[in-house]
Amino acid sequence: MKLHLIFIGNKFIYNVALKEYVLRQIENNNDFINSVTYFKSSDNSLFLYIEERLNSQDKIIIITNKKNFSTIGKLICTATSDNQVLREGRLIPQKATLFEERSYLLEYNDSVVNVLQIDENEEMPTLLMPSKETKASIHVFEEDRDTLVNILSSISQTFEVSFVATQIIDGWLRVDISSNRYGNISKFIHTAKKLLPKKLIASSDIVPYIIEKLSSVSKKVSFAESCTGGLLTYYFTKHNGASVILDGSLVTYSNALKENWLAVEHNTLIKNGAVSANVVLEMSEGAMNVSNADYTLSVSGIAGDSGGTDEKPVGTVYISARTKETHIEKHLHFHGDRNYVQHQSALYAIKMLLLIEKETFF
């Protein structure tokens, strides 16, 4: 069954923070979302769309606000020849098989619909949509996609699992695995890990994995960011437990702060420019000296959409990863708009952190 997500109400179009909160909750608790559709409250085509979805033999999650909650119930009742009844102070379709506060589930013609009501500053109500498929994710580094697919295909039939490999950035592949039995997935991952011992991490989300690993060995990390403007730090601080392993981050956008906060040599900046291997090397060293962290990452680049030159076009980024014993610098050229370049830079820095000391992370 396909899963269709429907947002109803202007706030889910314009209140980006609320919309992304809802999306995160649904993605964490359900299988792949096949479509996401938005309707304004006054959209006259809403009834026909809901009626079509109810006859599609699919799964439907409808997100609406308090003002429209009862109206959506009326539309569903009209499409399913039902009536609304009062349950725990709210009108919901009589045929609803499950209901909790601000959430009810209804089955109709082999379709399943879960209607949820959420407004600003409210917790997400309980998702009642059943998920039959068991799934898991792994991340694989420094492996060609075609080669990886061949390796995993050779064992997927043995354990009756299916998988999809998606490139996050160059040298980083996410593999989503599904099966009707979790035991099969566990055995599949265990076998894959044996085949790729220093390349595979069995975790759905890399940053919480890094937080857990560094916490277990009482080590810390700090950042020095320029073109990413704190985005790398956000990748970590949005997760619980970041304060245990993250000493802090210095966003040194100007050359003056690179010199004053990170002790980057003035001559290094003049000779090489702020976007260079030499500068990110000194930035990562400065971050380590300031924080005494065990690992540091530094990023400097031209995110765009202007500011590039023939020698250093838009998308040029330098990243340094450092431990107390070693360091590496990378010269990269990303494509896309400003925000996409920033995200690619942050993700590549995370990859470099994992690879600079494999004994800790793999």
Buried (B, 14 or more C-beta within 10 A) or exposed (E): BBBBBBBBBBBBEEBEEBBEBBBEBBEEEBBEBEEBEBBEBEEEEBBEBBBEBBBBEBBBBBBBBEEBBBBBBBBBBEBBEBEBBEEEEBBBBBBBEBBEEBBBBBBBEEBBBBBBBBBEEEEBBBBBBEEEEBBBBBBBBBBEEEEBBEBBEEBBEEBEBEBEBEEBBEBBBBBBBBBEEEEBBBBBBEBBBEEBEEBBBBBBEBBBBBBBBBBEEEBBBBBBBBBBBBBBBBBBBEBEBBEEBBBBBBBBBEBEBBBEBBBBBEEBBEEBBBBBBBBBBBBBBBBBEBBEBBBBBBBBBBBBEEBBEEEBEBBBBBBBBBBEEEBBBBBBEBEBEBEBBBBBBBBBBBBBBBBBBEEBBB
